[in-house]
């Protein structure tokens, strides 16, 4: 079981303010800090499928032609705020991608914070998450990608994504 502790320093001593215990099958897999917020993707352990077998599956092909393939699940994003109050304010949101599964058995997508918002990078879409109210994050919008993103650079109100042979894609975050 993973615990997240909120502590603050008093002179040379740390004082525990709050603790959040994640479920046994949850683990933080990608974390990004915004303005007074932390965005974290919750993974579900195991290789080749969330909650699937631990270890490596041997097969010539995954998916429809054979091998182990778990159904795609929405990505679970944890939003933490409330640091100044000494008590975690938390919100959860599950985000799915209707055109292609989010990362499938390859793992979880990266998250990139900017202010009180975050980008979740899918294989064919980017979800922009609004966490102005940390306890109630929401999908502000989804933007289609012209190719899977290999790298993301967020600056103020724009994001630049490198897309390999397809070039780059610029995205306004407003």
N, C-alpha and C positions, 0 to 999 in steps of 0.2 A: 504494500500500500504506500502511495506517495503522499506526503504532507507538504503543504505550502504554508510557511510561517511568515507572518507580518511582525517585524520587530522594529523598534526604534532605539536609538542610542541615548543614554542618559550619562553624561560625562564619559566614563570609560566602561560602562556596563550596558549590555543589550537587554531590553525588556520585551518580552513576548506580548503582543497585543491581540493577535487572532491567529487561528489555524484553520486551514481548509484541507479536508481529507478527500482525495480523489478515490473513485471506486477502484477496486482491485485490478480490473482489466484496463484502466486508463493510465496513460502516461503522457507527459508533455513532449511534443515532438517538434514544434516550431513555435518560437516566442518572439514577440516584437513589442517594444515600448512606445506608447504614444504620449500625449499630454495628460499625465496623471492616470494613465490606464496601462494595463498590460493585456495584450491579445495573445492567446495561446491555443494552438491546435491540440486537441486531445486525440492521441492515437489509442489503438486498442490492442497493442502487443501482437506478437507472432509475425511470421513471414507468410507471404502468399495468401493474404486475406485477413480481414479484421476478425480477431478471435479464432482464427484458424489454427492449424497445428503449428507448434513451435518446431523450427528446423527447416530443412530444405526439401522440397518436393522434387522428385526426379521425373521428368516427362519430356517427350520430344516436342510437345506443343501444349500451351495452356489455352483455356477457353473452350470454344465449341469443338475443337478437334481432339481434346483429351486433357489430362492433367487436372490439378485441383484449381478450381476457380470459384471464389466466393462471390455472391451477389454484391454489387457495389452499394455501399451505404453512403448517406450524406456525410459531409465533413462536419465535425462538431468543433465549434469555436467557443472557448471560454474567455469571457471579458472580466477583468478584475479592476476595480476602482476602490475609492474610499480610503486611500492610504493616509491622508491627512487626519481622518477621523479616528484612526486606529482600529477600524473594523472593516473587513473585506465587504465590498459591495460586488456581487457577482451576477453575471448574466450568461446564458448559454443560447446559442443559435445553431441550428443544423442547416447546412446549405448543400443543396444538390444541384447537379448540372443535367438538364434534360436532354442535351444533345450527345454528350459523351459522359461516361462515368468519371467522377473525380478520382484520378490517379489509380483506381482499381486496387489490385494487389501490390502495386509498386510502392505504396506508402501514402503519406499524407502530403498535401500541398503546403508550400511555404506561405507565411502570412507577413505582410508588410504594413506597419502602422504609420499613420500620419495624422497628427492632432488627435481628434476623437473618432477617427475613421480608420479602416484597414482594408487592404486588398487581399483577397484570397485568389490565388492563381490556379485555375483549372486547366484542363487540356485544351478546351475550346472556348472557354469564357473566363472572364474576371468578374468576381463578385465584389462590389464595394459595400462594406459594412459600416453602418452608422451606429456608433456607440455613445452618442451624446448623453444618453441615459444608460450607464453601464449595466443596470439590471434588466434592460429591455433592448438589446441590440437588434437591429433589423437590416435586411438587405435593402440598400438604397437604390441600387440598380445593378444590372449585369451588362457587360460589354463583351461582344464576341471578339475572339482573337483570330487573326489571319493564319496563325501557326502556333504551336506550343512555345511558350516563353522559356528562354534559357537563362535570362538574367533580367533583373528588374532594378531600376534606379528611381526612387521617389524623391522629388524636390518640390517643396512647397505645395503647389496645387496641380502638379503634373507628374506623370510617370512615363518613363521611357523603357520599353521592353525590347530586348534583342531576341530575334526569332530565327537565328541561324541563317540558312540560305535564303529565307524569305525577307531578310532585312530587319527593320525596326518598326515598332508601332508606338506612336505617341498617344497618350491618353490624358484628357483633362479630368481632373478629380473634382471639379465643381459641379 
